[in-house]
Amino acid sequence: MADRGVDKRGDGPAPISFATLALGVAGAGVLFLGLTTLAVALLPLPPVGKAVVALVGVVLTITAMGVASNRITARAIRAEYGDDPHEGPDERPDEGPDEHPAEASGPAEGDDQPRRADGLG
């Protein structure tokens, strides 16, 4: 059996393609829409009850697709960069308290000039 999910170089998990993301999201959507269809068809409810079941099913389908997308995307980020996608810059152990890559390292060009009256500069 082939080693799926392992990079051929042996560095870690294999990168995940957009096709995998699309298949995972579409699969979750098809699964939940199928379950919704079965529930609407088989439950002995009046038309209003079936409409509520269908609405709940559509909301659950959208939620399941979002969760699948989030998990597959997070896995792809970990495979590509080796980072936790939910880890902020202040939580990384390799950075000291004074290292903030999002902050400017010094004054930018034009910082010493007065601001324009119209607020565009």
TORKOL-4160 file (C-alpha; in steps of 0.2 Angstrom, whole numbers, padded with zeros to 4 digits, m for minus):
121
<pt num="1" X="0000" Y="0000" Z="0000"/>
<pt num="2" X="0007" Y="0017" Z="m0005"/>
<pt num="3" X="0011" Y="0030" Z="0009"/>
<pt num="4" X="m0002" Y="0043" Z="0006"/>
<pt num="5" X="0000" Y="0060" Z="0015"/>
<pt num="6" X="0019" Y="0058" Z="0016"/>
<pt num="7" X="0031" Y="0069" Z="0006"/>
<pt num="8" X="0042" Y="0060" Z="m0006"/>
<pt num="9" X="0057" Y="0069" Z="0001"/>
<pt num="10" X="0053" Y="0063" Z="0018"/>
<pt num="11" X="0052" Y="0081" Z="0025"/>
<pt num="12" X="0035" Y="0079" Z="0032"/>
<pt num="13" X="0017" Y="0078" Z="0026"/>
<pt num="14" X="0014" Y="0080" Z="0007"/>
<pt num="15" X="0007" Y="0097" Z="0001"/>
<pt num="16" X="m0012" Y="0097" Z="m0002"/>
<pt num="17" X="m0018" Y="0103" Z="m0018"/>
<pt num="18" X="m0033" Y="0114" Z="m0022"/>
<pt num="19" X="m0042" Y="0098" Z="m0030"/>
<pt num="20" X="m0041" Y="0090" Z="m0013"/>
<pt num="21" X="m0049" Y="0105" Z="m0005"/>
<pt num="22" X="m0062" Y="0106" Z="m0018"/>
<pt num="23" X="m0066" Y="0087" Z="m0016"/>
<pt num="24" X="m0067" Y="0088" Z="0003"/>
<pt num="25" X="m0079" Y="0103" Z="0003"/>
<pt num="26" X="m0090" Y="0096" Z="m0011"/>
<pt num="27" X="m0090" Y="0079" Z="m0002"/>
<pt num="28" X="m0096" Y="0087" Z="0014"/>
<pt num="29" X="m0109" Y="0097" Z="0004"/>
<pt num="30" X="m0116" Y="0082" Z="m0005"/>
<pt num="31" X="m0116" Y="0071" Z="0011"/>
<pt num="32" X="m0126" Y="0084" Z="0021"/>
<pt num="33" X="m0138" Y="0088" Z="0006"/>
<pt num="34" X="m0141" Y="0070" Z="0004"/>
<pt num="35" X="m0145" Y="0068" Z="0022"/>
<pt num="36" X="m0157" Y="0083" Z="0021"/>
<pt num="37" X="m0166" Y="0076" Z="0006"/>
<pt num="38" X="m0168" Y="0059" Z="0015"/>
<pt num="39" X="m0175" Y="0068" Z="0031"/>
<pt num="40" X="m0187" Y="0079" Z="0021"/>
<pt num="41" X="m0193" Y="0064" Z="0011"/>
<pt num="42" X="m0194" Y="0051" Z="0025"/>
<pt num="43" X="m0200" Y="0061" Z="0040"/>
<pt num="44" X="m0219" Y="0061" Z="0042"/>
<pt num="45" X="m0221" Y="0080" Z="0044"/>
<pt num="46" X="m0233" Y="0093" Z="0037"/>
<pt num="47" X="m0226" Y="0104" Z="0024"/>
<pt num="48" X="m0221" Y="0118" Z="0036"/>
<pt num="49" X="m0211" Y="0105" Z="0046"/>
<pt num="50" X="m0203" Y="0099" Z="0030"/>
<pt num="51" X="m0198" Y="0117" Z="0025"/>
<pt num="52" X="m0190" Y="0119" Z="0043"/>
<pt num="53" X="m0180" Y="0103" Z="0041"/>
<pt num="54" X="m0174" Y="0108" Z="0024"/>
<pt num="55" X="m0169" Y="0125" Z="0030"/>
<pt num="56" X="m0159" Y="0117" Z="0045"/>
<pt num="57" X="m0152" Y="0105" Z="0033"/>
<pt num="58" X="m0145" Y="0119" Z="0021"/>
<pt num="59" X="m0138" Y="0128" Z="0036"/>
<pt num="60" X="m0129" Y="0112" Z="0042"/>
<pt num="61" X="m0123" Y="0109" Z="0024"/>
<pt num="62" X="m0115" Y="0126" Z="0023"/>
<pt num="63" X="m0108" Y="0124" Z="0041"/>
<pt num="64" X="m0100" Y="0107" Z="0036"/>
<pt num="65" X="m0093" Y="0114" Z="0020"/>
<pt num="66" X="m0085" Y="0128" Z="0030"/>
<pt num="67" X="m0078" Y="0116" Z="0043"/>
<pt num="68" X="m0071" Y="0105" Z="0029"/>
<pt num="69" X="m0063" Y="0119" Z="0021"/>
<pt num="70" X="m0055" Y="0126" Z="0037"/>
<pt num="71" X="m0048" Y="0109" Z="0042"/>
<pt num="72" X="m0041" Y="0105" Z="0025"/>
<pt num="73" X="m0034" Y="0123" Z="0023"/>
<pt num="74" X="m0026" Y="0122" Z="0040"/>
<pt num="75" X="m0018" Y="0105" Z="0035"/>
<pt num="76" X="m0011" Y="0112" Z="0019"/>
<pt num="77" X="m0003" Y="0127" Z="0028"/>
<pt num="78" X="0005" Y="0115" Z="0041"/>
<pt num="79" X="0011" Y="0104" Z="0027"/>
<pt num="80" X="0018" Y="0119" Z="0017"/>
<pt num="81" X="0026" Y="0130" Z="0031"/>
<pt num="82" X="0026" Y="0118" Z="0046"/>
<pt num="83" X="0017" Y="0131" Z="0057"/>
<pt num="84" X="0001" Y="0131" Z="0067"/>
<pt num="85" X="m0011" Y="0141" Z="0056"/>
<pt num="86" X="m0019" Y="0148" Z="0072"/>
<pt num="87" X="m0003" Y="0153" Z="0080"/>
<pt num="88" X="m0001" Y="0172" Z="0081"/>
<pt num="89" X="0016" Y="0181" Z="0080"/>
<pt num="90" X="0016" Y="0184" Z="0099"/>
<pt num="91" X="0014" Y="0165" Z="0103"/>
<pt num="92" X="0029" Y="0159" Z="0093"/>
<pt num="93" X="0043" Y="0153" Z="0104"/>
<pt num="94" X="0057" Y="0158" Z="0092"/>
<pt num="95" X="0053" Y="0176" Z="0093"/>
<pt num="96" X="0058" Y="0187" Z="0107"/>
<pt num="97" X="0047" Y="0200" Z="0115"/>
<pt num="98" X="0055" Y="0214" Z="0104"/>
<pt num="99" X="0053" Y="0205" Z="0088"/>
<pt num="100" X="0037" Y="0210" Z="0079"/>
<pt num="101" X="0038" Y="0208" Z="0060"/>
<pt num="102" X="0022" Y="0217" Z="0057"/>
<pt num="103" X="0029" Y="0234" Z="0064"/>
<pt num="104" X="0039" Y="0246" Z="0055"/>
<pt num="105" X="0058" Y="0245" Z="0058"/>
<pt num="106" X="0060" Y="0264" Z="0056"/>
<pt num="107" X="0052" Y="0280" Z="0049"/>
<pt num="108" X="0045" Y="0278" Z="0031"/>
<pt num="109" X="0047" Y="0290" Z="0017"/>
<pt num="110" X="0036" Y="0305" Z="0019"/>
<pt num="111" X="0034" Y="0304" Z="0038"/>
<pt num="112" X="0043" Y="0320" Z="0041"/>
<pt num="113" X="0031" Y="0330" Z="0030"/>
<pt num="114" X="0015" Y="0338" Z="0036"/>
<pt num="115" X="m0002" Y="0330" Z="0032"/>
<pt num="116" X="m0013" Y="0336" Z="0019"/>
<pt num="117" X="m0029" Y="0345" Z="0023"/>
<pt num="118" X="m0040" Y="0334" Z="0013"/>
<pt num="119" X="m0033" Y="0318" Z="0023"/>
<pt num="120" X="m0026" Y="0310" Z="0007"/>
<pt num="121" X="m0008" Y="0311" Z="0012"/>
